[in-house]
Amino acid sequence: MLAAVDLGSNSFHMIVARVHGGGLRTLDRHREMVQLGAGLNKKNQLSKDAERRALQCLRRFGQRLRGMPPGAVRAVGTNTLRLAQNAREFMRAAERALGHPIEVIAGHEEARLIYLGVAHSLPPGRAPRLVVDIGGGSTEIIVGRGFKVAQLASVQAGCVACSLRYFPDGVITAKRFAQAELALRQELQPVAGRLRAMEWEQCIGASGTINAIQEIARASGWSEDAVTPAALARLRKRMIAAGRVDKLDFPGLKRARAAVLPGGVAILAALFRAFSIKRLRYAPGALREGLLYDMLGRVRHEDVRARTIEELIERHAIDGAQARRVSTSALRLLRQAGAGWELHAQPWRNLLQWAARLHEIGLSVSYSQYRKHGAYLVEHADLPGFSRQEQQCLAALILNQRGKPVLAALQALPGAMRGELIKLCVLLRLAVLLCRNRRTPATARVTVQGAAIKLKFPRGWLSKHPLTRADLNDEAQHLKMLRVRLKFS
C-alpha cells in the first residue's frame, strides 16, 4: 500500500491506494477544508487557530496511516507552507501529529505532480493538453502530452488569497471582480506568452475550485460537462446579483467553498482570457494522485530525480568520470561505515550519491568559490522530483565537501536529520579527498565507532602519497569542528 497527503492552502487531502496490476487501486480517501492559507497574516505568520485546525486534521489522518512504513507514505506542503515564516515550528508539530515526515515542495514541482495525477486520471492519448489547477494559494499551469510535461508555471494566485484580498468582507461587486481579474491577468502575463507558444487540443482543470464551478454550471443548465466562457459569465453575473458570499445559493455549493468561490471565479476568468480557453473540462486527478504515481515510479526504479541529476550533469558540463569516481568512493565508504553510523536507509544513500555526482556543479560558474556557486545552484534551481528539503540538504553537502566547514548551513538543516547529514558530509569530504588526483581513487578500509572514523591504507601507501597525507592531516582538524575524530594509518 501507498499513501499520499496533500497539505494544501485550502484543503488537506489523504489518499491510500494499493499497487494492483501495474497501476493503483484507491482504498481510502479523506478531505478536510482546513483553509490554512486564510491563517497567514501580513507578516506571513500562521495564526494559532490555523495551526490548531491543521493539527487536528493531521491527527485524524495519522490514525488512518498508523502502522504504514515511512517509505510508503509521502506528505507534502504547498504554497502556504512555502510562504509561512514560522513554517519550521509548525512542521515539527505537524509531523508528530501525522506520524510521518512532511516535505515542502516548490511551485514547479507541485505543477509537475499535478500534471502526473491528471494524466493518470484521463483515458490514454497523445493529444497535447493544457492543465490548470487553482489551489488555495497558487495556480499551476502545465502544457504536456501523455505523461510528459512540456512547459509549466506556478503563479502566486489562489482562491483563498484572492478572496481575502479582493472580497475580504464577503461583499461581491462588479468593480471588485474587475479589479481582481485585471490584477490576475497582469500576474499571468509573464508566463502566458511562453505557454501560449505551445499548442494544445484539450483544456483540463483540476482540484476543488474548478470541480465546484463545473458542477454549478451543470446543475444550473448552463453547460453539460465543461466550463465555457458563457457559463462562467453567467456564474459571475449571478454572484454579483447575490451581492454577498453568505447569500450565494447554487446547487451543491458548500458554505466553506462559497467563502473562496469569488476568488476562484476571478482566477478562472483571467485564465480563460489569458489562454483563450473555449472549453475546460474537470479531471479528478490532482496533486495527491500525482504523488502516488511518483512514488510508484520510485518503487519501480523509475525515479524522476535520477533523470534530473543526469540532466544537471549534462547541462552544466560536469566531468562525468570524476563524478562517478567520487560517487563510487563515497558509496564504498558508506557501505563500510553505514552499519556503525546507522545509515542503512535508501534516502541517505540517495543523498550521498546525488551530492557526489553534483559536487563540481559550481565549476560551471567559476573555480573561485565553486562550492558556494554549486550550493546556490542546487538549492534554488527547479529540480523535478526534489522537495525543498532535499535541495537544501544537497546544497549543504556540496557547500561542505572540503575546506573549513560552514557550520551555519549544517545547523540550518532539520534537527531530526542533522546528525545523519553531518555523517554523510564526512563521507563525502573523504571521498572528494581520496579522488583528488582525478584518477583511480585511493582505497582505504573504514571503521567507525561513535564520533570517530578511522582509515587504514595499504602498508607504505601514505609514504608514497605525501599530498594525501597532508590533506588528511588538514581534514582531521576540519572535522573537529563537526565533532568527529579522524584517524588514519
Residue, then its C-alpha position, 0 to 999 in steps of 0.5 A: m500500500l501507498a499513501a499520499v497527503d496533500l497539505g494544501s492552502n485550502s484543503f488537506h487531502m489523504i489518499v491510500a491506494r494499493v499497487h494492483g496490476g501495474g497501476l493503483r487501486t484507491l482504498d481510502r480517501h479523506r478531505e478536510m477544508v482546513q483553509l490554512g492559507a486564510g491563517l497567514n497574516k501580513k507578516n506571513q505568520l500562521s495564526k494559532d487557530a490555523e495551526r490548531r485546525a491543521l493539527q487536528c486534521l493531521r491527527r485524524f489522518g495519522q490514525r488512518l496511516r498508523g502502522m504504514p512504513p515511512g517509505a510508503v507514505r509521502a506528505v507534502g506542503t504547498n504554497t502556504l507552507r512555502l510562504a509561512q515564516n514560522a513554517r519550521e515550528f509548525m512542521r515539527a508539530a505537524e509531523r508528530a501529529l501525522g506520524h510521518p515526515i512532511e516535505v515542502i515542495a516548490g511551485h514547479e514541482e507541485a505543477r509537475l505532480i499535478y500534471l502526473g495525477v491528471a494524466h493518470s486520471l484521463p483515458p490514454g492519448r497523445a493529444p497535447r493538453l493544457v492543465v490548470d489547477i487553482g489551489g488555495g494559494s497558487t495556480e499551476i499551469i502545465v502544457g504536456r502530452g501523455f505523461k510528459v510535461a512540456q512547459l509549466a508555471s506556478v503563479q502566486a494566485g489562489c482562491v483563498a488569497c484572492s478572496l481575502r484580498y479582493f472580497p475580504d468582507g464577503v461583499i461581491t461587486a462588479k468593480r471588485f471582480a474587475q479589479a481582481e481579474l485585471a490584477l490576475r491577468q497582469e500576474l499571468q502575463p509573464v508566463a502566458g506568452r511562453l505557454r501560449a507558444m505551445e499548442w494544445e487540443q484539450c483544456i483540463g482543470a483540476s482540484g476543488t475550485i474548478n470541480a465546484i464551478q463545473e458542477i454549478a454550471r451543470a446543475s444550473g443548465w448552463s453547460e453539460d460537462a465543461v466550463t465555457p466562457a458563457a457559463l462562467a459569465r453567467l456564474r459571475k453575473r449571478m454572484i454579483a446579483a447575490g451581492r454577498v458570499d453568505k447569500l450565494d445559493f447554487p446547487g451543491l455549493k458548500r458554505a466553506r467553498a462559497a467563502v473562496l468561490p469569488g476568488g476562484v471565479a476571478i482566477l478562472a476568468a483571467l485564465f480563460r482570457a489569458f489562454s483563450i480557453k473555449r472549453l475546460r473540462y474537470a479531471p479528478g486527478a490532482l496533486r495527491e494522485g500525482l504523488l502516488y504515481d511518483m512514488l510508484g515510479r520510485v518503487r519501480h526504479e523509475d525515479v524522476r530525480a535520477r533523470t534530473i541529476e543526469e540532466l544537471i550533469e549534462r547541462h552544466a558540463i560536469d566531468g562525468a568520470q570524476a563524478r562517478r569516481v567520487s560517487t563510487s568512493a563515497l558509496r564504498l565508504l558508506r557501505q563500510a561505515g553505514a552499519g556503525w553510523e546507522l545509515h542503512a536507509q535508501p534516502w541517505r544513500n540517495l543523498l550521498q550519491w546525488a551530492a557526489r555526482l553534483h559536487e563540481i556543479g559550481l565549476s560551471v560558474s567559476y573555480s573561485q568559490y565553486r562550492k558556494h556557486g554549486a550550493y546556490l545552484v542546487e538549492h534554488a534551481d527547479l529540480p523535478g522530483f526534489s522537495r525543498q528539503e532535499q535541495q537544501c540538504l544537497a546544497a549543504l553537502i556540496l557547500n561542505q565537501r572540503g575546506k573549513p566547514v560552514l557550520a551555519a548551513l549544517q545547523a540550518l538543516p532539520g534537527a531530526m536529520r542533522g546528525e545523519l547529514i553531518k555523517l554523510c558530509v564526512l563521507l563525502r569530504l573523504a571521498v572528494l579527498l581520496c579522488r583528488n588526483r582525478r584518477t583511480p581513487a585511493t582505497a582505504r578500509v573504514t571503521v567507525q565507532g561513535a564520533a570517530i572514523k578511522l582509515k587504514f591504507p595499504r602498508g607504505w601507501l601514505s609514504k608514497h602519497p605525501l599530498t594525501r597525507a597532508d590533506l588528511n592531516d588538514e581534514a582531521q582538524h576540519l572535522k573537529m569542528l563537526r565533532v568527529r575524530l579522524k584517524f588514519s594509518 
